[in-house]
Amino acid sequence: MQQGSVLREHRKLGPDVWYYRWWEHRRIVLGTAEQLRDIASARQMTSGLVQEINASDIRMTGKFMTLAQLADHFHQREVGRSNTRIAYSAERVYQGYLGKWIVRRWGDYLLPNIKAV
């Protein structure tokens, strides 16, 4: 179960805000520093969020992901068009290796069953 982090961020325009960040590098603004005076009040705002996030976390369900599902997740999150950190040529190479070799060979394997040689 993850607890995440509550952090305060300075804004150029407007008051500072408190935000909550969790393992997928996602974050949500909880409120302004004027609304939430200290970290304890900001942390209190996360009680429902933590339960909701952990309920949808595949690691908490006891179900395991296949390598094909992981490759699809990687494609959506890391290689998708919204990610400008990866060059077009690198994106094509990743798609080629995943589609042609990795997913074809190990796509149906559950991740805990895959071991490094």
Contacts in CASP RR format, 6 or more apart in sequence:
PFRMAT RR
TARGET T0000
AUTHOR 0000-0000-0000
METHOD contacts of the structure
MODEL  1
MQQGSVLREHRKLGPDVWYYRWWEHRRIVLGTAEQLRDIASARQMTSGLV
QEINASDIRMTGKFMTLAQLADHFHQREVGRSNTRIAYSAERVYQGYLGK
WIVRRWGDYLLPNIKAV
1 54 0 8 1.000
1 60 0 8 1.000
2 22 0 8 1.000
2 23 0 8 1.000
2 50 0 8 1.000
2 53 0 8 1.000
2 54 0 8 1.000
2 57 0 8 1.000
3 50 0 8 1.000
4 20 0 8 1.000
4 21 0 8 1.000
4 22 0 8 1.000
4 23 0 8 1.000
4 46 0 8 1.000
4 50 0 8 1.000
5 20 0 8 1.000
5 21 0 8 1.000
5 22 0 8 1.000
6 18 0 8 1.000
6 19 0 8 1.000
6 20 0 8 1.000
6 30 0 8 1.000
6 39 0 8 1.000
6 42 0 8 1.000
6 43 0 8 1.000
6 46 0 8 1.000
7 18 0 8 1.000
7 19 0 8 1.000
7 21 0 8 1.000
8 16 0 8 1.000
8 17 0 8 1.000
8 18 0 8 1.000
8 19 0 8 1.000
8 33 0 8 1.000
8 39 0 8 1.000
8 42 0 8 1.000
9 16 0 8 1.000
9 17 0 8 1.000
9 18 0 8 1.000
9 19 0 8 1.000
10 16 0 8 1.000
11 17 0 8 1.000
14 32 0 8 1.000
15 32 0 8 1.000
15 33 0 8 1.000
15 34 0 8 1.000
16 32 0 8 1.000
16 33 0 8 1.000
17 29 0 8 1.000
17 30 0 8 1.000
17 31 0 8 1.000
17 32 0 8 1.000
17 33 0 8 1.000
18 29 0 8 1.000
18 30 0 8 1.000
18 31 0 8 1.000
18 32 0 8 1.000
18 33 0 8 1.000
18 36 0 8 1.000
18 39 0 8 1.000
18 42 0 8 1.000
18 45 0 8 1.000
19 27 0 8 1.000
19 28 0 8 1.000
19 29 0 8 1.000
19 30 0 8 1.000
20 27 0 8 1.000
20 28 0 8 1.000
20 30 0 8 1.000
20 42 0 8 1.000
20 45 0 8 1.000
20 46 0 8 1.000
20 49 0 8 1.000
21 27 0 8 1.000
22 53 0 8 1.000
28 49 0 8 1.000
30 36 0 8 1.000
30 42 0 8 1.000
30 45 0 8 1.000
30 46 0 8 1.000
31 42 0 8 1.000
31 45 0 8 1.000
36 42 0 8 1.000
36 45 0 8 1.000
54 60 0 8 1.000
58 65 0 8 1.000
64 110 0 8 1.000
64 111 0 8 1.000
64 112 0 8 1.000
65 73 0 8 1.000
65 110 0 8 1.000
65 111 0 8 1.000
66 107 0 8 1.000
66 108 0 8 1.000
66 109 0 8 1.000
66 110 0 8 1.000
66 111 0 8 1.000
67 102 0 8 1.000
67 103 0 8 1.000
67 106 0 8 1.000
67 107 0 8 1.000
67 108 0 8 1.000
67 109 0 8 1.000
67 111 0 8 1.000
67 114 0 8 1.000
68 103 0 8 1.000
68 107 0 8 1.000
68 108 0 8 1.000
70 111 0 8 1.000
71 98 0 8 1.000
71 99 0 8 1.000
71 102 0 8 1.000
71 103 0 8 1.000
71 107 0 8 1.000
74 94 0 8 1.000
74 98 0 8 1.000
75 94 0 8 1.000
75 95 0 8 1.000
75 98 0 8 1.000
77 83 0 8 1.000
78 86 0 8 1.000
79 86 0 8 1.000
79 91 0 8 1.000
79 94 0 8 1.000
79 95 0 8 1.000
80 91 0 8 1.000
86 94 0 8 1.000
106 114 0 8 1.000
END
